Amino acid sequence: MDRRTTPDRRDLTVSVYGAGQLGGGVSRILASRHGYEVRGPYGRHDRQQALTSGADVVVIATTSFLDQVAPDIEEAVEAGSNVIASAEECAYPWAVDLDVAQALDARARERQVTIVGAGVNPGFAFDALVLVASGAAPDVADIRVERVVNISGFSAAILGRLGVGYELADFARGVDDGRVHGHIGFPQSMRVVADALGVTLDRIDRHLEPVVADRDYEAAHLSIPAGRTAGFRQSYTGVVAGREWFRCVFFGHVDLGAVGETPRDIIDIGGTTPLHFTIEPGLNPQSGSSAVIANSIRRVAAAAPGWVTVADLTCALPT
Ligand SMILES: NC(=O)c1ccc[n+]([C@@H]2O[C@H](COP(=O)([O-])OP(=O)(O)OC[C@H]3O[C@@H](n4cnc5c(N)ncnc54)[C@H](OP(=O)(O)O)[C@@H]3O)[C@@H](O)[C@H]2O)c1
């Protein structure tokens, strides 16, 4: 029997669309390694060049929403490229827009390329890592994951989407009119895990509340005066057969130390042999996501065609 002992080291071309923090971070990691030709990161004005060069893998690190990245994914797939999208909704697109997801999945199969949505959250903390952890459990009765995250490094655009920098009334209006989302992608992670474990979720409940600044704060890209939101508490609960099966809890703040918190990630797998995992300090939202995507280039290039989830892929490896 032939046993492969070293990873595939074929040189790969990678085109990065999105010249923000993530696109820049992924490009820097790959450029520091052998075996990659990095093109970009490209901004909006170089969209065509970014998407249609026929690179082995196109990384799309622009926005969070499936409808906004679907045309970009389509162009890259048509050009014969595998695609990694950081858009949180792409981690499990079937629950966002079934028609779009199925059409792109079919086209990717025809073109023999792979599409996946990945990052740290979704793509790792609430899904891939949970599945790996459950591999040591005899059974899984329920799952709880808690993340406490320093969100001070995000761009002003992302902080705005998360719900940071608002007066309280405006935060509430933003939730209603779609400007404020909290952290996007929790239902996607839950569905990735549920599918992989063969569980059907009845529904997913959501709770989002603002955390108001007691003093002025300076985030890397946003000043937050006292009285405005400096963070948020969020939870999603996946219900199965009338009881809580998967609970994701997230506390994000621009200065965790100031509110007596430290960054951490905690995974609890309930069952006959309960398992408890703590990661301290927690996964870094910027460098962690850049790493997951950079470490996914080879596994996506080698994956089966179609739109897959991180549960369908081998481990992300820094190779
Ligand atoms: N799955 C995960 O774990 C994960 C992790 C990190 C980030 N993300 C998501 O990935 C996206 C990028 O993150 P980031 O930290 O790099 O954000 P960022 O620093 O705000 O950068 C985003 C970049 O993309 C550009 N852009 C925004 N919308 C675009 C569009 N519709 N078409 C083309 N370009 C667009 C922006 O250009 P302008 O400045 O001209 O608007 C900016 O250069 C965000 O939506 C973020 O939520 C996901």
The ligand as a Gaussian input file, in Angstrom:
#p B3LYP/6-31G(d) Opt

LIG

0 1
 N      -15.248000      33.691000       8.986000
 C      -14.503000      34.411000       9.816000
 O      -14.094000      33.923000      10.876000
 C      -14.086000      35.805000       9.484000
 C      -12.932000      36.311000      10.090000
 C      -12.524000      37.609000       9.761000
 C      -13.297000      38.365000       8.886000
 N      -14.437000      37.841000       8.366000
 C      -15.242000      38.632000       7.444000
 O      -14.467000      38.854000       6.280000
 C      -14.712000      40.168000       5.768000
 C      -13.376000      40.917000       5.642000
 O      -12.828000      41.085000       6.929000
 P      -11.687000      42.182000       7.191000
 O      -11.317000      42.056000       8.624000
 O      -10.624000      42.113000       6.163000
 O      -12.535000      43.516000       6.949000
 P      -11.992000      44.975000       6.584000
 O      -10.672000      45.209000       7.228000
 O      -13.125000      45.902000       6.851000
 O      -11.718000      44.900000       5.013000
 C      -12.706000      44.613000       4.088000
 C      -12.171000      45.038000       2.722000
 O      -13.063000      44.565000       1.709000
 C      -13.559000      45.681000       0.963000
 N      -14.967000      45.452000       0.683000
 C      -16.018000      45.544000       1.532000
 N      -17.159000      45.193000       0.923000
 C      -16.819000      44.887000      -0.343000
 C      -17.558000      44.461000      -1.475000
 N      -18.891000      44.266000      -1.399000
 N      -16.880000      44.229000      -2.629000
 C      -15.554000      44.418000      -2.704000
 N      -14.797000      44.817000      -1.664000
 C      -15.429000      45.045000      -0.497000
 C      -13.333000      46.905000       1.808000
 O      -13.133000      47.990000       0.948000
 P      -13.689000      49.444000       1.304000
 O      -12.808000      49.937000       2.410000
 O      -13.558000      50.162000       0.015000
 O      -15.123000      49.258000       1.753000
 C      -12.060000      46.533000       2.578000
 O      -10.902000      46.818000       1.824000
 C      -15.676000      40.822000       6.773000
 O      -16.993000      40.752000       6.306000
 C      -15.528000      40.004000       8.022000
 O      -16.708000      40.005000       8.813000
 C      -14.846000      36.589000       8.631000

